[in-house]
Amino acid sequence: MRKKRESYCSMSKEQFLDPSTGSYKRLDDTAWYIKDRDGKPCYFLNMHTKYQQMPDACFKATAERSPDIDVNIINKDIAKFMEDQNEKKHSR
């Protein structure tokens, strides 16, 4: 039996930055963003012409191995984003 292939979202800059497609936050001063898609946090990479969703494992491996990324700041950014999203859900 074949493993189910997971597909990832690709968005134009206009789509990605449109609040109606979900809240987002740039992580530290990197090309990585976190975006709320259908109630689930997803990681996107700004590829200049589009924003490409990446697997969580890809984001985590890149963050941990890159000397240019401060993992502590990224983790604080993610925690703050998740906290803000929970507040939005409970205030509706």
ZAPA-831549 format. One record per atom (N, C-alpha, C): residue number from 1; atom name; x, y, z. Coordinates in steps of 0.02 Angstrom, whole numbers, plus 50000, padded with zeros to 5 digits. Layout:
residues N
<NUM 'CA' <X Y Z>> ...
END
This chain:
residues 92
<1 'N' <50042 49941 50000>> <1 'CA' <50000 50000 50000>> <1 'C' <50044 50062 50000>> <2 'N' <50028 50109 49957>> <2 'CA' <50066 50171 49952>> <2 'C' <50052 50217 50011>> <3 'N' <50103 50253 50031>> <3 'CA' <50096 50303 50083>> <3 'C' <50059 50363 50053>> <4 'N' <50011 50390 50091>> <4 'CA' <49973 50447 50066>> <4 'C' <50020 50507 50061>> <5 'N' <50020 50537 50003>> <5 'CA' <50063 50595 49991>> <5 'C' <50030 50657 50019>> <6 'N' <50068 50695 50058>> <6 'CA' <50042 50756 50086>> <6 'C' <50059 50814 50040>> <7 'N' <50011 50856 50026>> <7 'CA' <50024 50913 49982>> <7 'C' <50029 50976 50025>> <8 'N' <50069 51023 50002>> <8 'CA' <50080 51084 50038>> <8 'C' <50058 51143 49995>> <9 'N' <50038 51196 50029>> <9 'CA' <50009 51254 49997>> <9 'C' <50063 51302 49970>> <10 'N' <50048 51332 49915>> <10 'CA' <50090 51384 49886>> <10 'C' <50044 51444 49875>> <11 'N' <50066 51503 49896>> <11 'CA' <50024 51563 49889>> <11 'C' <50064 51620 49859>> <12 'N' <50030 51660 49820>> <12 'CA' <50061 51722 49796>> <12 'C' <50069 51768 49856>> <13 'N' <50110 51820 49848>> <13 'CA' <50120 51868 49902>> <13 'C' <50054 51899 49922>> <14 'N' <50013 51918 49874>> <14 'CA' <49949 51949 49888>> <14 'C' <49903 51903 49928>> <15 'N' <49900 51840 49907>> <15 'CA' <49859 51791 49944>> <15 'C' <49884 51783 50015>> <16 'N' <49949 51773 50022>> <16 'CA' <49978 51759 50087>> <16 'C' <49965 51817 50136>> <17 'N' <49975 51878 50113>> <17 'CA' <49970 51937 50156>> <17 'C' <49897 51959 50168>> <18 'N' <49850 51929 50132>> <18 'CA' <49779 51944 50141>> <18 'C' <49755 51914 50208>> <19 'N' <49732 51955 50255>> <19 'CA' <49711 51929 50320>> <19 'C' <49654 51877 50315>> <20 'N' <49615 51879 50262>> <20 'CA' <49560 51830 50256>> <20 'C' <49586 51759 50243>> <21 'N' <49650 51752 50225>> <21 'CA' <49678 51684 50215>> <21 'C' <49711 51658 50279>> <22 'N' <49708 51697 50332>> <22 'CA' <49736 51676 50396>> <22 'C' <49788 51724 50423>> <23 'N' <49792 51726 50489>> <23 'CA' <49842 51768 50522>> <23 'C' <49911 51741 50507>> <24 'N' <49961 51785 50509>> <24 'CA' <50030 51762 50498>> <24 'C' <50077 51805 50539>> <25 'N' <50138 51780 50548>> <25 'CA' <50190 51817 50583>> <25 'C' <50257 51797 50554>> <26 'N' <50299 51846 50541>> <26 'CA' <50367 51833 50519>> <26 'C' <50407 51810 50580>> <27 'N' <50446 51759 50572>> <27 'CA' <50485 51732 50628>> <27 'C' <50554 51765 50630>> <28 'N' <50565 51803 50684>> <28 'CA' <50625 51842 50694>> <28 'C' <50636 51885 50632>> <29 'N' <50693 51886 50603>> <29 'CA' <50705 51926 50543>> <29 'C' <50728 51879 50487>> <30 'N' <50691 51823 50480>> <30 'CA' <50709 51771 50432>> <30 'C' <50659 51770 50375>> <31 'N' <50669 51725 50328>> <31 'CA' <50622 51715 50273>> <31 'C' <50565 51668 50293>> <32 'N' <50565 51645 50356>> <32 'CA' <50514 51599 50380>> <32 'C' <50456 51636 50412>> <33 'N' <50395 51609 50400>> <33 'CA' <50334 51637 50429>> <33 'C' <50293 51580 50457>> <34 'N' <50251 51597 50506>> <34 'CA' <50201 51550 50531>> <34 'C' <50133 51580 50512>> <35 'N' <50088 51537 50488>> <35 'CA' <50022 51560 50465>> <35 'C' <49969 51511 50490>> <36 'N' <49914 51539 50512>> <36 'CA' <49857 51499 50534>> <36 'C' <49817 51479 50472>> <37 'N' <49817 51415 50456>> <37 'CA' <49777 51390 50400>> <37 'C' <49727 51339 50427>> <38 'N' <49664 51357 50423>> <38 'CA' <49611 51312 50446>> <38 'C' <49621 51291 50518>> <39 'N' <49643 51338 50560>> <39 'CA' <49652 51324 50631>> <39 'C' <49716 51286 50648>> <40 'N' <49759 51277 50600>> <40 'CA' <49822 51240 50612>> <40 'C' <49881 51286 50595>> <41 'N' <49931 51288 50639>> <41 'CA' <49990 51328 50622>> <41 'C' <50032 51294 50569>> <42 'N' <50051 51331 50518>> <42 'CA' <50091 51304 50462>> <42 'C' <50151 51350 50451>> <43 'N' <50206 51321 50430>> <43 'CA' <50266 51359 50417>> <43 'C' <50274 51371 50342>> <44 'N' <50289 51433 50326>> <44 'CA' <50298 51454 50256>> <44 'C' <50366 51486 50247>> <45 'N' <50393 51477 50189>> <45 'CA' <50457 51507 50170>> <45 'C' <50443 51559 50116>> <46 'N' <50467 51620 50127>> <46 'CA' <50459 51673 50078>> <46 'C' <50510 51661 50023>> <47 'N' <50486 51643 49964>> <47 'CA' <50530 51627 49908>> <47 'C' <50530 51684 49857>> <48 'N' <50515 51745 49881>> <48 'CA' <50515 51807 49842>> <48 'C' <50457 51811 49792>> <49 'N' <50445 51760 49753>> <49 'CA' <50389 51763 49705>> <49 'C' <50327 51729 49734>> <50 'N' <50335 51691 49786>> <50 'CA' <50279 51656 49817>> <50 'C' <50298 51637 49889>> <51 'N' <50248 51617 49927>> <51 'CA' <50259 51590 49994>> <51 'C' <50243 51516 49989>> <52 'N' <50291 51474 50006>> <52 'CA' <50284 51402 50000>> <52 'C' <50279 51371 50069>> <53 'N' <50226 51333 50081>> <53 'CA' <50220 51297 50144>> <53 'C' <50271 51240 50144>> <54 'N' <50302 51231 50202>> <54 'CA' <50352 51178 50209>> <54 'C' <50331 51132 50266>> <55 'N' <50352 51070 50263>> <55 'CA' <50336 51023 50318>> <55 'C' <50365 51049 50384>> <56 'N' <50330 51035 50438>> <56 'CA' <50354 51056 50504>> <56 'C' <50425 51031 50517>> <57 'N' <50439 50969 50498>> <57 'CA' <50505 50940 50509>> <57 'C' <50559 50978 50471>> <58 'N' <50543 51002 50412>> <58 'CA' <50591 51041 50372>> <58 'C' <50606 51106 50407>> <59 'N' <50554 51140 50431>> <59 'CA' <50564 51203 50467>> <59 'C' <50608 51192 50529>> <60 'N' <50591 51141 50569>> <60 'CA' <50628 51129 50631>> <60 'C' <50701 51111 50618>> <61 'N' <50713 51070 50568>> <61 'CA' <50782 51051 50551>> <61 'C' <50822 51111 50527>> <62 'N' <50791 51153 50487>> <62 'CA' <50825 51213 50461>> <62 'C' <50840 51261 50518>> <63 'N' <50792 51272 50562>> <63 'CA' <50802 51318 50619>> <63 'C' <50858 51294 50665>> <64 'N' <50860 51230 50678>> <64 'CA' <50910 51203 50724>> <64 'C' <50980 51202 50694>> <65 'N' <50986 51196 50628>> <65 'CA' <51051 51190 50597>> <65 'C' <51080 51255 50569>> <66 'N' <51039 51305 50562>> <66 'CA' <51062 51367 50532>> <66 'C' <51096 51412 50584>> <67 'N' <51157 51433 50570>> <67 'CA' <51191 51478 50618>> <67 'C' <51160 51549 50617>> <68 'N' <51121 51565 50566>> <68 'CA' <51090 51631 50560>> <68 'C' <51023 51637 50597>> <69 'N' <50997 51581 50621>> <69 'CA' <50932 51582 50654>> <69 'C' <50940 51572 50729>> <70 'N' <50912 51618 50768>> <70 'CA' <50913 51612 50841>> <70 'C' <50851 51573 50862>> <71 'N' <50860 51510 50879>> <71 'CA' <50805 51465 50894>> <71 'C' <50764 51491 50954>> <72 'N' <50797 51522 51003>> <72 'CA' <50760 51548 51061>> <72 'C' <50711 51602 51040>> <73 'N' <50733 51648 50997>> <73 'CA' <50688 51701 50973>> <73 'C' <50631 51671 50932>> <74 'N' <50648 51624 50888>> <74 'CA' <50597 51592 50846>> <74 'C' <50544 51558 50891>> <75 'N' <50567 51521 50941>> <75 'CA' <50520 51486 50986>> <75 'C' <50475 51535 51023>> <76 'N' <50502 51593 51043>> <76 'CA' <50462 51645 51076>> <76 'C' <50410 51673 51027>> <77 'N' <50432 51686 50965>> <77 'CA' <50386 51710 50914>> <77 'C' <50328 51661 50902>> <78 'N' <50345 51597 50898>> <78 'CA' <50294 51545 50886>> <78 'C' <50246 51542 50946>> <79 'N' <50273 51543 51007>> <79 'CA' <50231 51540 51067>> <79 'C' <50183 51600 51070>> <80 'N' <50208 51660 51053>> <80 'CA' <50167 51721 51054>> <80 'C' <50112 51716 51000>> <81 'N' <50130 51692 50941>> <81 'CA' <50081 51684 50887>> <81 'C' <50026 51636 50909>> <82 'N' <50045 51579 50939>> <82 'CA' <49996 51529 50960>> <82 'C' <49951 51557 51015>> <83 'N' <49980 51595 51061>> <83 'CA' <49941 51627 51115>> <83 'C' <49890 51676 51085>> <84 'N' <49913 51717 51038>> <84 'CA' <49867 51765 51005>> <84 'C' <49811 51729 50969>> <85 'N' <49826 51673 50935>> <85 'CA' <49775 51636 50899>> <85 'C' <49724 51606 50947>> <86 'N' <49747 51581 51005>> <86 'CA' <49701 51554 51055>> <86 'C' <49655 51607 51081>> <87 'N' <49682 51668 51093>> <87 'CA' <49642 51723 51118>> <87 'C' <49588 51742 51066>> <88 'N' <49607 51742 51002>> <88 'CA' <49558 51758 50950>> <88 'C' <49501 51707 50949>> <89 'N' <49519 51643 50955>> <89 'CA' <49468 51590 50953>> <89 'C' <49420 51596 51011>> <90 'N' <49446 51612 51071>> <90 'CA' <49404 51615 51131>> <90 'C' <49364 51680 51136>> <91 'N' <49384 51731 51099>> <91 'CA' <49348 51794 51102>> <91 'C' <49291 51798 51052>> <92 'N' <49284 51747 51010>> <92 'CA' <49230 51748 50960>> <92 'C' <49164 51729 50989>> 
END
